[in-house]
């Protein structure tokens, strides 16, 4: 039974290309810890509605999405949630962006004095960007990096 399960997982990874490997539980994007104090959120559905509204349509973490410009799933979005969090008044949302080149994004938002939410900036990293290190860097500078 154990051998059959291992074979099924291997077959799934081969069929999915490298994409399924990006959602396995040991992925650093899911397990890393920021140096800054932050409340981490591990699902798109757990984000407050105003943040979800700001980031727009994307697949939940681990769900099917169109990772390349070869649209394989016409009903699936071209973006997929990775993780999010709140550090002080700053919210950050990590996601994968599909297209001609798969890359990762850190979208930043901040609550203003009236309680409203405003976009603060974005960081675009390559497919293997270290999102914890990049988020810490952004929080260290107190501003969003445009890349």
C-alpha positions in Angstrom: 0.0 0.0 0.0 2.8 2.4 0.9 4.6 1.7 -2.4 1.4 2.3 -4.3 0.9 5.7 -2.6 4.5 6.7 -3.3 4.1 5.8 -6.9 0.9 7.8 -7.2 2.6 10.9 -5.8 5.5 10.5 -8.1 3.2 10.1 -11.1 1.3 13.2 -10.0 4.5 15.2 -9.8 5.6 14.0 -13.3 2.3 14.8 -14.9 2.1 18.2 -13.3 5.5 19.3 -14.3 7.3 21.2 -11.6 4.1 23.0 -10.5 2.8 20.4 -8.0 6.2 20.4 -6.3 5.6 24.1 -5.5 2.7 23.3 -3.3 4.1 20.5 -1.2 4.1 21.2 2.5 7.9 21.5 2.8 8.0 24.5 0.5 9.8 27.4 2.2 7.1 29.8 1.1 4.7 27.9 3.4 7.1 27.2 6.3 9.5 30.2 6.5 9.3 32.6 9.4 9.8 36.3 9.1 12.2 38.2 11.3 9.5 40.8 11.8 6.5 40.1 14.1 3.7 39.2 11.7 0.5 37.3 11.8 0.6 34.8 8.9 -2.4 33.7 6.9 -2.3 30.4 5.0 -5.4 30.6 2.8 -7.0 33.1 0.6 -10.3 32.5 2.2 -9.0 33.5 5.6 -7.9 37.0 4.4 -10.2 39.9 5.4 -12.6 40.7 2.6 -11.1 44.2 1.9 -7.7 42.5 1.2 -9.3 39.8 -1.0 -11.1 42.5 -2.9 -7.8 44.4 -3.5 -5.9 41.4 -4.8 -8.7 40.3 -7.1 -9.3 36.9 -8.6 -6.8 34.1 -7.9 -6.7 30.4 -7.2 -6.5 29.2 -3.6 -3.1 27.8 -2.5 -2.6 24.4 -4.0 -5.5 24.8 -6.5 -5.1 24.6 -10.3 -4.2 27.8 -12.1 -2.7 28.6 -15.5 1.0 28.8 -14.7 2.1 29.5 -18.3 0.8 31.2 -21.4 -0.3 27.8 -22.6 -3.9 28.0 -21.2 -4.6 24.4 -20.0 -7.5 25.2 -17.7 -9.8 27.8 -19.4 -11.9 28.4 -16.2 -8.8 28.7 -13.9 -7.2 32.1 -13.1 -3.6 33.0 -14.0 -2.6 33.7 -10.4 -2.4 31.5 -7.3 -2.3 32.5 -3.6 0.8 31.4 -1.7 0.5 33.1 1.7 -0.2 36.4 3.4 0.3 38.3 6.6 0.0 41.4 8.6 3.0 43.2 10.2 1.7 46.3 12.1 -0.4 48.3 9.7 1.1 46.7 6.6 -0.6 43.7 4.9 1.3 41.6 2.4 0.0 39.0 0.0 2.3 36.5 -1.8 1.1 34.9 -5.0 2.3 33.2 -8.2 1.6 34.9 -11.5 1.5 32.8 -14.5 2.0 33.8 -18.1 4.9 33.8 -20.5 7.2 33.6 -17.4 6.0 32.3 -14.0 7.0 34.6 -11.2 6.1 35.5 -7.6 4.6 38.7 -6.3 4.5 40.4 -3.0 1.6 42.9 -3.0 1.6 45.4 -0.1 -1.3 47.3 1.4 -1.6 49.6 4.3 -4.5 50.9 6.5 -4.8 54.6 6.5 -6.0 56.8 9.4 -9.6 56.4 8.4 -9.4 52.6 8.3 -9.4 52.4 4.6 -7.0 50.2 2.7 -4.5 51.6 0.1 -2.1 49.8 -2.2 1.5 50.4 -1.0 3.4 48.7 -3.8 4.6 45.5 -5.3 7.7 43.4 -5.5 8.1 41.0 -8.5 10.6 38.2 -8.0 11.5 35.2 -10.2 9.9 31.8 -9.8 12.3 30.8 -7.0 12.4 34.1 -5.1 12.8 33.9 -1.3 9.5 35.6 -0.2 10.4 35.6 3.5 13.7 37.4 2.9 12.2 39.8 0.4 9.3 40.6 2.7 11.7 41.2 5.6 13.7 43.5 3.3 10.7 45.5 2.4 9.5 45.8 6.0 13.1 46.8 7.0 12.9 49.7 4.6 9.4 50.6 5.6 8.4 50.9 1.9 7.6 48.8 -1.1 10.3 47.9 -3.6 9.4 48.3 -7.2 11.0 45.6 -9.3 
